[in-house]
């Protein structure tokens, strides 16, 4: 039973949750990984600051990530953004 559970957990970990993100969330994640802060992202995307924060929270929930630095690491590891673009 424990082995079955561990196989299940490992299978879930392999699922790429990136596809669950909306296009707007993907764009915000890309900009975050490229080093833009919330205000800069709002200016670039024409979203208000609160909307960018909401997108970040939604992204973190969907990807099961608890902080911004882990979110950026995820984006870099999954080639979501070009970190040399800035």
DRENMI-307449 format. One record per residue: x, y, z of N, C-alpha, C in turn. Coordinates in steps of 0.05 Angstrom, whole numbers, padded with zeros to 5 digits, always signed. Example, Ala and Ser with C-alpha at 12.3 -4.5 7.8 and 13.67 -1.06 7.14 Angstrom:
2
+00264-00114+00156+00246-00090+00156+00264-00066+00156/+00257-00045+00142+00273-00021+00143+00258+00001+00157/
This chain:
86
+00016-00024+00000+00000+00000+00000+00017+00025+00000/+00038+00025+00016+00056+00048+00017+00070+00052-00010/+00078+00029-00023+00091+00031-00049+00072+00042-00070/+00047+00034-00069+00027+00045-00088+00024+00075-00084/+00024+00084-00059+00021+00112-00054+00045+00127-00064/+00069+00117-00060+00093+00130-00069+00094+00132-00099/+00086+00111-00113+00084+00112-00142+00065+00134-00151/+00042+00136-00137+00022+00156-00143+00034+00184-00140/+00048+00189-00117+00060+00215-00112+00080+00222-00133/+00097+00203-00140+00118+00208-00160+00106+00214-00187/+00084+00201-00194+00070+00206-00219+00059+00234-00219/+00047+00242-00197+00036+00269-00195+00058+00290-00198/+00081+00285-00186+00103+00304-00188+00112+00308-00216/+00110+00287-00233+00119+00289-00260+00101+00305-00278/+00076+00309-00270+00057+00323-00286+00066+00352-00288/+00066+00363-00312+00073+00391-00315+00049+00408-00313/+00047+00423-00292+00024+00440-00287+00025+00466-00303/+00046+00471-00317+00048+00496-00333+00025+00499-00352/+00015+00477-00363-00007+00478-00382-00033+00488-00370/-00034+00487-00343-00058+00497-00330-00060+00527-00328/-00038+00540-00333-00037+00569-00332-00051+00582-00356/-00064+00605-00351-00075+00621-00373-00052+00634-00388/-00058+00645-00411-00038+00659-00426-00027+00683-00410/-00045+00697-00397-00037+00720-00381-00019+00712-00358/-00025+00690-00345-00008+00680-00323+00019+00671-00334/+00020+00659-00357+00045+00651-00369+00062+00675-00375/+00049+00696-00385+00064+00721-00391+00075+00734-00366/+00059+00735-00345+00068+00746-00319+00091+00729-00308/+00089+00703-00309+00111+00686-00299+00136+00691-00315/+00134+00693-00341+00158+00699-00358+00171+00725-00350/+00155+00745-00346+00167+00771-00338+00179+00770-00310/+00167+00756-00292+00178+00753-00265+00206+00739-00267/+00207+00718-00283+00233+00704-00286+00254+00721-00299/+00245+00740-00316+00264+00758-00329+00273+00781-00311/+00262+00781-00286+00272+00800-00266+00255+00825-00262/+00232+00826-00275+00215+00849-00272+00199+00847-00245/+00196+00870-00232+00181+00870-00207+00151+00874-00214/+00134+00873-00193+00105+00875-00197+00097+00901-00212/+00108+00923-00203+00101+00949-00216+00110+00949-00245/+00134+00939-00251+00143+00939-00279+00126+00920-00296/+00118+00898-00285+00101+00879-00300+00074+00893-00305/+00063+00907-00286+00038+00921-00290+00041+00942-00312/+00063+00956-00312+00067+00976-00333+00070+00964-00361/+00084+00942-00362+00089+00928-00388+00064+00915-00399/+00047+00905-00382+00024+00889-00391-00002+00906-00391/-00001+00930-00380-00024+00947-00377-00045+00935-00358/-00036+00917-00340-00053+00907-00318-00048+00926-00295/-00067+00928-00276-00060+00943-00252-00044+00925-00233/-00031+00937-00214-00013+00923-00196-00028+00900-00181/-00052+00906-00173-00068+00885-00158-00073+00861-00176/-00078+00866-00202-00083+00844-00220-00058+00827-00224/-00035+00839-00225-00010+00824-00227-00006+00807-00202/-00012+00818-00179-00010+00803-00154-00029+00779-00154/-00053+00783-00164-00073+00761-00166-00062+00740-00185/-00051+00748-00208-00040+00728-00226-00017+00712-00212/+00000+00726-00198+00022+00713-00184+00012+00693-00164/-00008+00700-00149-00020+00682-00129-00033+00658-00143/-00047+00662-00165-00059+00640-00180-00038+00621-00191/-00016+00633-00202+00006+00617-00213+00017+00599-00191/+00022+00611-00168+00034+00596-00146+00016+00574-00136/-00010+00579-00136-00029+00558-00128-00028+00535-00148/-00030+00542-00174-00031+00522-00195-00006+00505-00197/+00017+00518-00191+00042+00504-00193+00051+00492-00166/+00035+00497-00145+00041+00487-00118+00069+00497-00109/+00073+00523-00112+00098+00536-00105+00091+00557-00083/+00108+00559-00063+00102+00576-00040+00114+00603-00039/+00135+00608-00055+00147+00635-00054+00157+00643-00082/+00162+00669-00084+00169+00681-00110+00195+00669-00121/+00215+00665-00104+00241+00655-00113+00238+00627-00125/+00221+00610-00112+00216+00584-00123+00202+00585-00150/+00185+00605-00152+00170+00610-00177+00189+00617-00200/+00208+00634-00194+00227+00642-00214+00245+00619-00221/+00253+00603-00201+00269+00579-00206+00254+00560-00224/+00229+00556-00219+00212+00539-00236+00212+00549-00265/+00208+00575-00268+00207+00586-00295+00234+00582-00310/+00255+00586-00296+00282+00582-00309+00286+00553-00315/+00280+00535-00297+00285+00506-00301+00267+00495-00324/+00244+00508-00328+00226+00499-00349+00228+00516-00375/+00249+00532-00376+00254+00548-00400+00231+00566-00408/+00217+00576-00387+00194+00594-00392+00204+00621-00401/+00228+00629-00392+00237+00656-00398+00266+00656-00406/+00274+00676-00421+00302+00681-00428+00314+00699-00407/+00329+00688-00388+00339+00704-00366+00360+00724-00375/+00370+00722-00399+00390+00741-00409+00377+00763-00426/+00351+00765-00426+00337+00784-00443+00337+00812-00432/+00343+00816-00408+00341+00842-00395+00367+00857-00394/
